[in-house]
Amino acid sequence: MDALTSSLAMARVITFFDVAGKRYLDLGAGIAVCCLGHAHPAITEALTEQSKKLIHVSNLYFTEPQGRLAAELVRRIGPGKCFFANSGAEANEGLFKLARKFGHDEGRFEILTAINSFHGRTMAGIAATGQDKVKKGFEPIMPGFRHIPFNDLEAARKAISPATVAIMIEGVQGEGGVTPATPEYLLGLRALCNEKKLLLFMDGVQCGHYRTGKFQSFQRILENVPGGEKFLPDGISMAKSLGGGFPIGAFWVRAPFADLLGPGTHASTFGGTPLACAVALKILEVIEHERLDEHARKLGEWLKNELERLAKTYSQVVKRARGFGFMLGMELVEKKKFRRSHRVTRPPLCNSQTGCIKPACWSFPQAHKSSDCCRRSISSHRKPAKAL
Ligand SMILES: Cc1ncc(COP(=O)(O)O)c(C=O)c1O
């Protein structure tokens, strides 16, 4: 389906209907956003009930949903504090400001990010993003960011200058092509940041929120890895699935650094409204109650095996499958060999070489259907894609 020419009118769970009533299977979940699918009754109920009580107050006041949501995020990550924003880019901006504050008195300001990373579309977001295409036409780019090769610890060590104050990475690069960090890289970066007095940030906007089968991707990457249980970054940005389609962003900061951005140093009018927080709380409740983390892990494993099988069968089109859980990618030999099936929504190719699947909570029959759609897309340079 062509994202720019189709008008989507309605959605149910993981299916879209366009204005002509045609049905589409959603492979992208709004680019890793709609973690409970579309039109989920629990989200509707949370929105309705909370809107009858309190939609917005200024951030001069605490609200119960915001306090409860912060406690839930801290419980899932570790001791620290949360700041609420409206989007992923805004959450990352908060972490960049935290780093600047941390290094300010020593004249340190520079943040290292990875080549192929994606951190948002604000001026600092595009400066932080390790892809030239997002910067083009917006020069001069904001100073204070340099890019290093992903999963290369030695390159990170060499890149550190006297001005460096932080390193930010995604646990699984999303827009860069579904590339997970290795356990050695995560543990090595933690040790390096400790040694050099740098903050370690993880952008969990896309790969967080149980998409990999654990709340944060590093928890999945490091499970059963010796020393992994002690790993914690110093800051984590979140958005996308946090609100399941209702706009909310957040960043968590580890306890020793949590008060660096005190009152008056950072704020947001709409960040963390009672309405947004009530939705985010409900989503966490549904995920926990219905064990959707396990579901993403199991179904994701099944689908990845299927994609690996496709890679073997169509090795002239697909090099390999990548990722975990509901964050999967197919590394293509050549972009032009991947034609989209007409009845699936199109998550954009993450980069020119990777087809991505970031669904919501599928059932097995839907996963079967999606693997079939992938097969048809892959083989479509020989056979045209058919309707579902
Ligand atoms: C890893 C990552 N960080 C940040 C962002 C920016 O989030 P938003 O579009 O909510 O500003 C994105 C968006 O795709 C993302 O994938």
The ligand as an SDF file (V2000), in Angstrom:
LIG
                    3D

 16 16  0  0  0  0  0  0  0  0999 V2000
   14.8620    5.8460   18.0920 C   0  0  0  0  0  0  0  0  0  0  0  0
   14.0210    7.0650   17.8940 C   0  0  0  0  0  0  0  0  0  0  0  0
   14.2570    8.1390   18.6420 N   0  0  0  0  0  0  0  0  0  0  0  0
   13.5130    9.2620   18.5240 C   0  0  0  0  0  0  0  0  0  0  0  0
   12.4920    9.3270   17.6060 C   0  0  0  0  0  0  0  0  0  0  0  0
   11.6840   10.5910   17.4890 C   0  0  0  0  0  0  0  0  0  0  0  0
   10.4440   10.3790   18.0620 O   0  0  0  0  0  0  0  0  0  0  0  0
    9.2330   11.3860   17.7190 P   0  0  0  0  0  0  0  0  0  0  0  0
    8.8970   11.1900   16.2830 O   0  0  0  0  0  0  0  0  0  0  0  0
    8.1390   10.9690   18.6630 O   0  0  0  0  0  0  0  0  0  0  0  0
    9.7290   12.7590   17.9960 O   0  0  0  0  0  0  0  0  0  0  0  0
   12.2130    8.2200   16.8020 C   0  0  0  0  0  0  0  0  0  0  0  0
   11.1290    8.2750   15.8020 C   0  0  0  0  0  0  0  0  0  0  0  0
   11.0210    7.4720   14.9130 O   0  0  0  0  0  0  0  0  0  0  0  0
   12.9830    7.0490   16.9540 C   0  0  0  0  0  0  0  0  0  0  0  0
   12.7720    5.9740   16.2080 O   0  0  0  0  0  0  0  0  0  0  0  0
  1  2  1  0
  2  3  1  0
  2 15  2  0
  3  4  2  0
  4  5  1  0
  5  6  1  0
  5 12  2  0
  6  7  1  0
  7  8  1  0
  8  9  2  0
  8 10  1  0
  8 11  1  0
 12 13  1  0
 12 15  1  0
 13 14  2  0
 15 16  1  0
M  END
$$$$
